[in-house]
Amino acid sequence: MTRTPTDRGYAFIKNNLDGTKTVYVAGAVAGTQPVDVFATHFSRPGVQITPGVHTVPAGDMVRTSGIVHVTSTDGDFVLIRGLRSGPGPILGA
């Protein structure tokens, strides 16, 4: 599967009138608005949110409650994944 580089930030998801979704990736949140948007995935056919990622209302959008990884996948879908927790691989083992 081909993916774009992964962005890391708060994901804001907007439903467009034509049934597509636009995802904004922001560095911060102010109330219900994204702040410091550094990536936008325009008019995508869908968004996949992995289990464990929580969303909350944000005006006319929904946003993730925390920082996530956002990637475009084949078929122009957007994948939103939670940040990994735990120690990760042990180097030199």
Secondary structure by P-SEA (a helix, b strand, c coil): cccccccccbbbbbbccccbbbbbbbccccccccccccccccccccccccccbbbbbcccccccccbbbbbbccccbbbbbcccccccccccc
